[in-house]
């Protein structure tokens, strides 16, 4: 059975929307994870999440970019793509923490 012709772009758009969900989830869960790690409530420390978040911050704040920000649209777009990719990595690294937190606080 063949798919309708217009469904391929729609499927790609749905996959892309999932990236934004992962980015938002990473930004939402990172501060509580950091707080739990600093207070000693959560061990093992998710070093990869810390590293990916540090890389995202450094890339955003660094004057060195893949595409210079002087080229406004392309410069800002490359920042968004790189930082978005890094935040999806943060989200992936926080999976164990989210599981732990949901078991510790089922009402959340």
N, C-alpha and C positions, 0 to 999 in steps of 0.2 A: 504494500500500500504506500503510495507516495504522499509526502507531506505537502501541505499547501506552500505555494511559492514564497509568500511573505513570512513564513515562520522562522527561517534561519536568522534574519536580523533581530527578530523578537527574542529568540533564544540567547543570542549574544548579548542583547541588552539586559536580560534577566541575570546572566552571569556577571556582567559588569556591575549591576546593582548590588550583587552579593559582596563585591569588593568594598563598597561604601559601608555596608553593614559591618563587615569585619573591621574596617578602620574605626568606625564609631565605637564598636565594642572594645577595641584595644584601648582607645582613649578613655573609655568609661571604667575599665577594670584595672588599668595600670596604677593609678593613684592609690586605690585601696590595697593592691598587692604590695606596693612599695611601703605603705604604712604597716602592713602586717609583717613584712620582712624586717623593717627597722625595729619594731616592737618585739620581735622574736616569736611571734605567734605562728608564723609560717616558715617551715623548713621542709624541704631543701630550697635554697635560694634559686629562683629561675634566672640564672646568669644570662642565658640567651635572650630573654625578654629585656633585661637591662641593657645588654649590648645593642640590640636592634633599636631600642628607643634612643639610646645615646647616639647611635649612627644617624637616626632621623633628625635629632636636634642639631648635631654637628653639620649635617648637610644643609639644613635650613639656615643656620647662622653663618656658615662659611661663605666667604666671598668667592670661592672657587666653585664653579658649577660645570656640568657637562655642556649646557647651553647658557651663555651669559644672559643675565637678567636685562641687559640693555635691549635685547631683542624681546620686547615685552611679552607678546603672546607665547612665543616658543620658550622663552626663559622661565616664565611662570609655570607653563605647562610641564616642563621637564621637572621642576621642583615638585609639583603636585603628583606626578607619576612616580618619581623616586620615593618620596616620603610616603605615598600611599602604599607602595610595594613594601616598604620597611614596616609600616604599621600592620599590614597583613601578616608579616612575619612575627611581630609582637603578639598579635592575636593568637596565632598558632602556638607560640611559646607559653601563653597563659592558660592553655586548656586544662592542665593539671591543677592550677590554682583555682580556676572557676569551679572545677569538680569538688575540690576540697572545701571551698567557701560555701557552695550550695549544700554540702553535707553538714557543715558546721552551723549554718543558718538557713534552715529549710524555708523560712518565711520570706526570704529575700526574693 
